[in-house]
Amino acid sequence: MRSLLDILPHAIGQELRLLKEAEWDQIEEIRIRTDRPIELMQRGKPRFLSYHTTGEDASQLLGRLSNYSMYTLEEELKQGYITISGGHRVGLAGKVIVEHGIVKGLRDISSFNIRIAKEKVGIALPFLPYLYDEHWCNTLIIGPPQTGKTTLLRDIARLASTGTKAIPPKKTGIIDERSEIAGCIRGVPQHQFGHRVDVLDACPKAEGLMMMIRSMSPEVMIVDEIGKSEDVQALLEAIHAGVSIIVSVHGYSLEDVYKRPSLKPLWELRVFERYVELNRKDGPGTIGKIYDQDGQEMKWRRGVDVC
């Protein structure tokens, strides 16, 4: 977390340094808003600190995020977020600049949402017997926001690349449209992965899937938050190319995502062999249910390990 504290304005950094180590471990988001108190999201619950952010704090933070060159953030400002060292993502809000109906950027930025990148090495190990059956099963991970979808995908990518005693390492491609899975800085992943991972950072999913197949010949591909019809068509192309896909989608349950029209071709062609539902019952990354290709619930238990 030292890299994160280093970019924060002095007054905000001092406030956060007062927290105990156990409190730091619980933080999921740090929200900084001009003229309002700092808000922490800890285990899904808000907590407000006494310090009120000033306009000078906001200007200083933006300067540090951009290395005092707003030009370098031109593309990030169009997307509304910046990825920083450590893989943390900073969401931005302020005055939106629009030209001919197209968002060109942001100015007068007054809100920052620092989403803490949680790397939980080994979190996917208990589920390998359900996700790997002589090959990596085409898997859809389902969950609402902040249920650990990206954290689980990240560890699956690590395991696919490194392998285990029972599973050979595979060439693994990550299409990281929002720079969240690998948290790349200048193309270099900030999280732990094996030797066989390749990342297309800040690349739209549909284009990235085809680029990765053509350029890196992956055996397994990891994609976060599918949803558009073009994403679906690209996934089908990947399947036909013999690539295993492990992807996530926003939703509360399998029944919930079944209702999404854009995903209908995936159900009709029975693309997925496994469906995993996540929730926050015991914190982010809690597995609710696992289903097979026919939508039948699979019995599973914690502690199973094929490592």
SULGILIN-V519254 format. One record per pair of residues at least 6 apart in sequence whose ideal C-beta (glycine too) atoms are under 8 Angstrom apart, sorted by the first residue. I is the first residue (numbers start at 1). GAP is how many residues later the second one is. If there is no record, write none. Layout:
i = <I;I>
gap = <GAP;GAP>
//
This chain:
i = <1;1;1;3;3;3;4;4;4;4;4;5;5;5;6;7;7;7;7;8;8;8;9;9;9;9;9;11;11;11;12;12;12;12;12;12;15;15;15;15;16;16;16;19;23;26;26;27;27;27;27;28;28;28;28;28;28;28;28;28;29;29;29;29;29;29;29;30;30;30;30;30;30;30;31;31;31;31;31;31;31;31;32;32;32;32;32;32;32;32;32;33;33;33;33;33;34;34;34;34;34;34;34;35;35;35;35;36;36;37;37;37;37;37;37;38;38;38;38;39;39;39;39;40;40;40;40;41;41;43;44;44;44;58;58;58;61;62;62;65;65;65;65;66;66;66;70;73;74;75;76;76;77;77;77;78;78;78;79;80;80;80;80;81;81;81;81;81;82;82;82;83;83;83;83;83;83;83;84;84;85;85;86;86;86;87;87;87;87;87;87;87;87;87;88;88;88;88;88;89;89;89;89;89;89;89;90;90;90;90;91;91;91;91;91;92;92;92;92;92;93;93;93;93;93;94;94;94;94;94;94;95;95;95;95;96;96;96;97;97;97;97;97;98;117;117;117;117;118;118;118;119;119;119;119;120;120;120;121;121;121;122;123;123;123;123;123;124;124;124;124;124;124;125;125;125;125;125;126;126;126;126;127;127;127;127;128;128;128;128;128;128;128;129;129;130;130;130;130;130;130;131;131;131;131;131;131;132;132;133;135;136;136;136;136;136;136;137;137;137;137;138;138;138;138;138;138;138;138;139;139;139;139;139;139;139;139;140;140;140;140;140;140;140;140;140;141;141;141;141;141;141;141;141;141;142;142;142;142;142;142;142;142;142;142;142;142;143;143;143;143;143;143;143;143;144;144;144;144;145;146;146;147;147;147;147;147;147;148;148;148;148;148;149;149;149;149;150;150;150;150;151;151;152;152;152;152;153;153;153;153;153;154;154;154;156;156;157;157;157;157;157;157;157;157;157;158;158;158;158;158;159;160;160;160;160;160;160;160;161;161;161;161;161;161;161;161;161;162;162;162;162;162;163;163;163;164;164;165;165;166;166;167;169;169;169;170;170;170;170;170;171;171;171;171;171;171;171;172;172;172;172;172;172;172;172;172;172;173;173;173;173;173;173;173;173;173;173;174;174;174;174;174;174;174;174;174;175;175;175;175;175;175;175;175;175;175;176;176;176;176;176;176;176;176;177;177;177;177;177;177;177;178;178;178;179;179;180;181;181;181;181;182;182;182;182;182;182;182;183;183;183;184;184;184;184;187;187;189;189;198;198;198;200;200;200;203;205;205;205;205;205;205;206;206;206;206;206;207;208;209;209;209;209;209;209;209;210;210;212;212;213;213;213;213;213;218;219;219;220;220;220;220;221;221;221;221;221;222;222;223;223;223;223;223;223;224;224;225;225;225;226;226;226;226;226;226;227;227;227;227;227;228;229;231;232;232;232;232;233;235;235;235;235;236;236;236;236;238;239;239;245;249;249;251;251;253;253;254;254;254;254;254;257;258;266;270;272;273;273;274;274;274;274;275;275;275;275;276;276;276;276;277;277;277;277;277;278;278;278;278;278;279;279;280;281;287;289;290;290;290;291;291;292>
gap = <23;85;115;81;82;83;80;82;84;110;112;8;11;12;7;54;57;58;77;8;53;56;47;48;51;52;55;40;43;46;20;26;39;41;45;49;23;34;35;36;14;22;33;8;19;16;17;13;14;15;89;13;14;15;16;87;88;90;118;256;10;11;12;84;85;86;87;8;9;10;11;83;84;86;7;8;9;10;80;81;82;83;6;21;25;26;29;79;80;81;82;6;20;77;78;79;19;20;21;23;24;76;77;17;18;19;20;16;17;11;12;13;14;15;16;10;11;13;15;7;8;9;10;6;7;8;9;6;105;240;102;236;240;51;52;54;51;8;47;8;17;19;25;6;7;16;7;9;31;127;6;7;15;28;29;25;26;27;99;11;12;13;26;8;9;10;11;97;7;8;10;6;7;96;97;100;101;102;6;101;100;105;31;97;104;30;32;92;93;95;96;102;103;104;26;27;28;29;95;25;26;28;89;90;91;94;22;23;24;25;20;21;22;23;24;14;17;19;20;21;13;16;17;18;20;12;13;14;15;16;17;11;12;13;14;7;9;10;6;7;8;9;10;6;63;66;73;74;30;33;166;32;35;72;73;31;35;165;34;37;71;33;25;28;29;32;162;7;28;31;32;34;35;30;34;180;181;182;176;177;178;179;149;160;163;173;31;36;39;176;177;178;179;175;177;7;144;146;160;168;170;6;8;25;115;143;145;35;174;140;109;24;34;83;84;108;110;107;135;136;137;101;106;107;108;133;134;135;136;106;107;108;133;134;135;136;137;107;108;109;117;126;132;134;135;136;8;11;12;105;106;107;108;135;137;106;107;109;110;111;112;114;115;133;134;135;136;6;105;107;108;109;134;135;136;106;107;108;135;105;134;138;131;132;133;137;138;139;130;135;136;137;138;75;76;99;129;30;31;74;98;133;134;96;124;126;133;28;69;71;93;95;27;28;37;66;90;15;17;24;25;36;40;63;65;89;33;34;35;36;39;8;9;10;12;34;60;62;86;8;9;10;11;32;33;34;35;36;7;31;32;33;34;6;7;31;142;143;141;142;140;141;139;25;26;27;26;48;49;50;74;25;27;45;46;47;48;49;21;22;24;25;26;46;47;48;49;50;24;25;26;27;39;43;45;47;48;49;7;8;23;24;25;26;47;48;49;25;28;30;33;34;37;46;47;48;49;6;8;23;24;25;26;27;48;25;26;27;28;31;47;48;24;46;47;22;23;44;10;18;41;43;7;8;9;11;15;17;19;6;7;8;6;15;17;18;12;14;8;10;14;18;20;8;11;12;8;18;21;23;25;26;29;22;24;25;27;28;27;15;12;14;22;25;26;28;29;24;27;6;9;8;24;25;28;30;25;24;25;23;24;25;26;17;22;23;24;25;24;25;8;12;22;23;24;25;23;24;23;24;25;6;9;21;22;23;37;22;23;33;35;36;34;33;31;30;31;33;34;32;10;12;31;36;29;30;33;35;7;6;32;26;8;14;6;9;24;35;21;23;35;37;41;6;9;6;23;21;19;20;16;17;18;19;15;16;17;20;11;13;14;15;10;11;12;13;14;6;7;8;9;10;7;9;6;7;13;8;7;8;10;6;7;6>
//
